[in-house]
Amino acid sequence: MDSKAFGNRLRELRKNSGATQKMVADYIGVDVTTLAHYESGRRSPNPEKISKLAEYFNLKDEILGVGVTPDESSDADNDKNSTSTEKQLTRELKLTLDHVEALSRNTGMTTEMAMRALEVPAAHRRRLKAYMEILAEKMSGKNESG
């Protein structure tokens, strides 16, 4: 495995997901410095950490550049991965929303203050706000029809 290419791919995945190095490092069970070394190509993760990274980003190990790259011509696989990614994002948003709402409820903070206190990255805050708007629309639709 090319450590530099792996590191670049890992950094790209992390930034595109809106995750911080601390969030990813905590998930896979390493120090932030170790994750930074993975991203810079100075160190390579062991197979267990690679699997945890793939799990975090909801990818197959191969997509991280560890194995054989999957055939991208398969529309069924691409659709399956897209749906899986959407489900993962929804799960993460719900979990983050639960934390934000609990902190807001228990401290009297606004939702925005709670997101900042929990160090929710800006990209996640935008997604979370959009998700909250969708939930509010669904709830108002149920209230009007019920």
C-alpha positions as CSV (number, residue, x, y, z in Angstrom):
1,M,0.0,0.0,0.0
2,D,1.3,3.5,-0.9
3,S,1.3,5.4,2.4
4,K,1.2,8.8,0.7
5,A,-1.7,7.9,-1.5
6,F,-3.6,6.3,1.3
7,G,-3.0,9.4,3.5
8,N,-4.3,11.7,0.8
9,R,-7.4,9.6,0.3
10,L,-8.0,9.4,4.1
11,R,-7.6,13.2,4.4
12,E,-10.0,13.7,1.5
13,L,-12.6,11.4,2.9
14,R,-12.4,13.0,6.3
15,K,-12.6,16.6,5.1
16,N,-15.5,15.7,2.7
17,S,-17.4,14.1,5.5
18,G,-16.9,17.2,7.7
19,A,-15.2,15.1,10.4
20,T,-12.4,16.4,12.5
21,Q,-9.2,14.4,13.1
22,K,-10.2,14.0,16.7
23,M,-13.6,12.5,15.7
24,V,-12.0,9.9,13.4
25,A,-9.1,9.2,15.8
26,D,-11.5,8.6,18.7
27,Y,-13.6,6.2,16.5
28,I,-10.7,4.0,15.4
29,G,-9.0,4.2,18.8
30,V,-5.8,6.1,18.1
31,D,-4.3,9.4,19.2
32,V,-4.9,12.4,16.9
33,T,-1.2,12.5,16.2
34,T,-1.3,9.0,14.9
35,L,-4.2,9.9,12.6
36,A,-2.2,12.9,11.4
37,H,0.7,10.6,10.6
38,Y,-1.6,8.3,8.6
39,E,-2.9,11.4,6.6
40,S,0.7,12.6,6.0
41,G,1.9,9.2,4.9
42,R,4.4,8.9,7.7
43,R,2.7,5.9,9.2
44,S,0.4,3.2,7.8
45,P,-2.5,1.8,9.8
46,N,-2.7,-1.9,10.5
47,P,-5.5,-4.0,9.0
48,E,-7.8,-3.5,12.0
49,K,-7.5,0.3,11.8
50,I,-8.1,0.2,8.1
51,S,-11.3,-1.8,8.7
52,K,-12.4,0.7,11.4
53,L,-11.7,3.6,9.0
54,A,-13.7,1.9,6.2
55,E,-16.5,1.4,8.7
56,Y,-16.4,5.0,9.8
57,F,-16.7,6.3,6.3
58,N,-19.1,3.4,5.3
59,L,-16.7,2.2,2.6
60,K,-15.2,-1.1,1.6
61,D,-11.5,-1.5,2.5
62,E,-10.7,-1.5,-1.2
63,I,-12.1,2.0,-1.7
64,L,-9.4,3.2,0.8
65,G,-6.8,1.9,-1.7
66,V,-5.9,-1.2,0.3
67,G,-7.2,-3.9,-2.0
68,V,-8.5,-4.3,-5.5
69,T,-10.6,-1.3,-6.6
70,P,-14.2,-2.4,-7.2
71,D,-15.6,-2.3,-10.7
72,E,-17.1,1.2,-10.9
73,S,-19.1,0.2,-13.9
74,S,-21.6,-1.7,-11.8
75,D,-24.6,0.6,-11.4
76,A,-26.2,-1.7,-8.9
77,D,-23.2,-1.5,-6.6
78,N,-23.0,2.3,-7.0
79,D,-26.7,2.6,-6.1
80,K,-26.2,0.3,-3.1
81,N,-23.2,2.3,-1.9
82,S,-25.1,5.6,-2.4
83,T,-28.1,4.3,-0.4
84,S,-25.8,2.9,2.3
85,T,-24.0,6.3,2.5
86,E,-27.3,8.1,2.8
87,K,-28.4,5.8,5.6
88,Q,-25.1,6.3,7.4
89,L,-25.4,10.0,7.1
90,T,-28.9,9.9,8.4
91,R,-27.8,7.8,11.4
92,E,-24.9,10.2,12.2
93,L,-27.2,13.2,11.9
94,K,-29.8,11.6,14.2
95,L,-27.1,10.8,16.8
96,T,-25.6,14.3,16.6
97,L,-29.1,15.8,16.8
98,D,-29.8,13.7,19.9
99,H,-26.6,15.1,21.6
100,V,-27.3,18.7,20.5
101,E,-30.9,18.5,21.7
102,A,-29.9,17.0,25.1
103,L,-27.3,19.6,25.7
104,S,-29.7,22.4,24.7
105,R,-32.5,21.0,26.8
106,N,-30.3,20.5,29.9
107,T,-28.4,23.8,29.8
108,G,-30.8,26.2,28.1
109,M,-28.3,26.8,25.2
110,T,-29.6,27.5,21.8
111,T,-29.2,24.8,19.2
112,E,-26.4,26.7,17.6
113,M,-24.6,27.2,20.9
114,A,-24.9,23.5,21.7
115,M,-23.5,22.6,18.3
116,R,-20.5,24.8,18.9
117,A,-20.0,23.5,22.4
118,L,-20.0,20.0,21.1
119,E,-17.5,21.1,18.4
120,V,-19.7,19.9,15.6
121,P,-17.8,20.9,12.3
122,A,-19.3,23.6,10.2
123,A,-20.2,21.1,7.4
124,H,-22.1,18.9,9.9
125,R,-23.8,22.0,11.3
126,R,-25.1,22.9,7.8
127,R,-26.3,19.3,7.2
128,L,-27.9,19.1,10.7
129,K,-29.8,22.4,10.2
130,A,-31.1,21.1,6.8
131,Y,-32.0,17.8,8.5
132,M,-33.8,19.6,11.3
133,E,-35.8,21.7,8.7
134,I,-36.8,18.5,6.9
135,L,-38.0,17.0,10.2
136,A,-39.9,20.1,11.1
137,E,-41.6,20.1,7.7
138,K,-42.6,16.4,8.2
139,M,-43.9,17.1,11.6
140,S,-46.0,20.1,10.5
141,G,-47.4,17.9,7.6
142,K,-48.4,15.3,10.1
143,N,-50.0,17.8,12.4
144,E,-52.0,19.3,9.6
145,S,-53.2,16.0,8.3
146,G,-53.8,14.4,11.7
